[in-house]
């Protein structure tokens, strides 16, 4: 698995002997934008460890949601009284991507009260010069590698495929043209998945794209996904994209965040977080994480 890093920002974090140590992949790769969010992220984890509601509340965006490993999503008002139960062991395998007005931090940690390990993503956004946490999502970390990872839609099994939702419509009304541009781009990607058109799929993802899957296995990179889609095409297998149940998009400069829930033809509803980056006037997906709703 190649390191997850953007062309703009490459960071790895190590927690050693109780100290927070920052180690850059590339010299002079850090920017003031990313460091501000990273400092606040460290403050957030410290506040949660102390169950400090006042300090935590100041760091959470108005639209903040926390989705735990079971797929249960709670708002800012709902999460503050539950901080005591959300304490975790130290973050590990931590990596970050600086997308300008969005900084995404991901890694893994163990939740002692639940005797479980998860992969987490925390999405920080900058509004009016202030950084706040928009999304905190966890996905169960599998104890052993999944035996089969063939894709994340539902096999058509020869049935006619209409794909009205999400290929043509979604139950979301964009607030502005920028949001609609992101939604339309993503819908076009879903069509390429439906048709196994790997050549059309690939340009819509950054080279260091990473996908945290609901099966809890090792995150997939762009090469992994290309190989999966290629195998599906060779076997003439159609995967029907999961319908959108709910969606919200935030566009901040040349970065965007999408939070959504999807109902596959078969299986559980999936809670999904995606990060988009705009390069040369074209939106690309840089990161995705899915959690199955139990």
N, C-alpha and C positions, 0 to 999 in steps of 0.2 A: 504494500500500500504506500503510495507516494504521500509526502507531507501535504497537508491542506493549507494552502497559502495563496493569497491573491497577488497579482502583479504589483499591487500598491503596497502591500503590507504583509510581512511574514513574521510571525511571533510564535514562540513556544514558551510555555511557563512550566516551571518546576517548583514544587513545594518541598523544601529540603530542610530538615532539622527545625521545622516550624517557621522558617523564613520564606518570604515571597521573593523568588529569584526570577528575573526576566532574562531570557537568553534569545538573542535575535538569530534568525536563520541567515540574514544577509546584513552586512555592515551598513549602518546609517539607515536602516529600513524603518525605524520607528518615526512616527510623526506626532505632533502635538495633539492632533485630533484623536488618534487612537489612545494615546497615553492618558488623556483626560477620562475617557470611558473606562479604561482598565483600572485606573485608580479608584473610580467610583464602584466598579465591580468588586474590588477587594473590600471596600467599605461595606458594600451590601452583604457579602458573605459573612463579614464580621458582625454586622448588625443582626442577621438572622441567627447566628450562633449564640448571640446573647438574648434572643427573642425581644430585641429592642424595637417596639412598634413605631415609636416616634421617628427614629433614624431611618427605618425601613420605608415608612410611608413617604418621606421626602424624596426618596430615590425612585419611586414608582410613577410611571406615566399615568395620566388620567384613563387611558384606554388599556392599561395593563391587565394581562391575564396570566394565570399560572396553570399549566396543564400537567398533572402528575402522571406517573407511570401507568396508571389505569385508564388514562384518557379523560379523567374528570377535570373540567376547567372551572377555575374560580376567578372572580374579579378582584380588584384591589380591596374593596370593602370586605369581601369574604375571606381573603387570605390573611389579613393582618391579625385576626384573633387566633389563627392557627399556626403561628410562627414556631411555637414550641415543638410541634410535631414534624416540622420541616427541616430540622437540623440534619446536617450531613457530615460525613467524614471529609477530609480535605479533598479538594478537586485534584484530579489526576489527568494525564494525557491532554492537557489543556492547550488549545490552539485558538487563534483568532484571525478574523479578517476585518480590515478597515475599508469600508466602502464609502468613506466620506462622512455623510451625516448619519450613517448607520455603522455600528461596530458590533459584530457578531462574535460571541465567545462560546466555545463548545468544549466538551470533555466528558469525563465520567466521574462518578463518585458513588459511595455506598451510603444508604440511608439506614442507620442503625435501628431505628424504631420499627422499620418494616423488613429488616433482614434481607435487603435487596440491593442490587447494584443497578445503576441507570446511566444512560448517556444523556447529557443535558445540553441545552442550547439556551443562551441568554442573549437577547437582542436589545441593544442600547440605541436610542435615537436622540438626535440633537434637534431641539425645537427652541427657537429664540435664544440661542447661545447656551441653553441648558441641556445637559445630558440626563436622560431618565430611562429606566428599564421599561420596555414595551412588552416583551414576551419572555416567559420562562417556561420551558417545556422539557419534559423528561420522557424517555423511552426505555423500557426494560432492556437490560443487557443480558443476552443469552449466555447461559453457563457453558454451552458447547455450540459449535458452528452449526447452523441450519443445514440439513441434508440437501435441500433443493431450493434454489432461488431463481425462479423462472420469470418473474415479473410481478407487477403489483396492480394489475387490473383483473378482470374476471374472464376466463376463457369463454369464447363465443360458442365453442362446440358445434359449429356449423349453423347456428341460428342467425337469422337476419340481424344486421347491426344498423340501427338508425342513428344512435349517439346524438340525440337532440341536446341533452344536457350531459357533458359540458361542451361538446364540440361546437354547437351553434348558439346556445343560450345558457345563462347562469342566473340564479336568483340573487343578483347583486346589481344595484344601480350605482355606478361610479359617480363620485361627487364632482369630478372634473375630467378634462380630456387626458391628462397625464395618467390618471388611474385607469381609464378605459384603455389606453394604449397598452398598459401592462396586462390587463385582463385579456385583451384581444390577442396579444402575443402568446400568452399562456394557453389560450384555447387552440391556437394554431399548433402549438407543441403537442397538445393532446390528440390532435388529428394525426400527427406524424407517428404517435405511439399506436394509435388504432390501426394504421396502415403499415406499421413496421418499416416506415421510410427513414432508415437510419441516416441517409445522406442529408435529408431535410431536418432531422432531429438534431444532429451534432452541432451546427452553428449557433444554436440557441442556448448553449451551455458554455460556461467559461472552461478553460483547459484544466483548472484545478477544482472543478465542481466536485462536491461531495454530497452523498445521499445517505442519511441515517434511516435505516429501514425498520418497519414495525416488527420484523422477525427477530430483532435484537442481535443480528449478526454483525460482523465487521462492516463498517460503512463502505459503500460502493463509490468508486470514482467514475470519471467519464468513460474511461476505457472499459470498465466492467459493464456499464450500461450499454455501450455500443455492442459489446460481445453478446449481451443478453438479447437485444433487439435483433441482431443478425441471426442468432439461433432460432428465434421465433419465426423470422421470415423464411428461413430454410425449411422449417417444419410446417410452414403454412398455418401457423397458429395465430389466431386473432385474440387480442386482449381488449376487452371493452372497458374504456375509462370509467372510473367511479363517478357517479353523479355528485354534483356540488349540492350540499345541504345548506351551507352558510358560507359567507366569504366577507372579508374586509381587506382593503388595500390601503397602504400608506405610501405616498411618493415623497421622498425627501431629496431634492436635487437629482443627482445621477444614481440614486439608489432607491430601492423600493422593497417593502415587506408585504407579504401576503399571508394572512391567517385564514384557514378554511377548514371545513369538515366535509367529508365525502362518504357517500354510501355506495359501496361496490354492489354489483349484481349478486354476489355471494360474499358472505363474511361480515366482519364487524365494520362499523363506521370508523373512519380514520381522521384523526386531527393532524393537520399539516401546517408547518411553518416553512416559508420559502423566502430566500433573499435574492433580489434581482440587482444587477449592475448595468448601467448604460455605458457602452463602449462604441465610439464612432457612430453615435445616434441610433444604436441598435441595442435593445434590451437583451440581456442574457441571464440565465439562472445560475447563481453561484453556489447555492446551498439549499438543501431540502431535508426536512426531518418529519417522520410520520410516527404517530402513536395510535395504537388500536384502542378504541373506546370499549371498555368492558361493561 
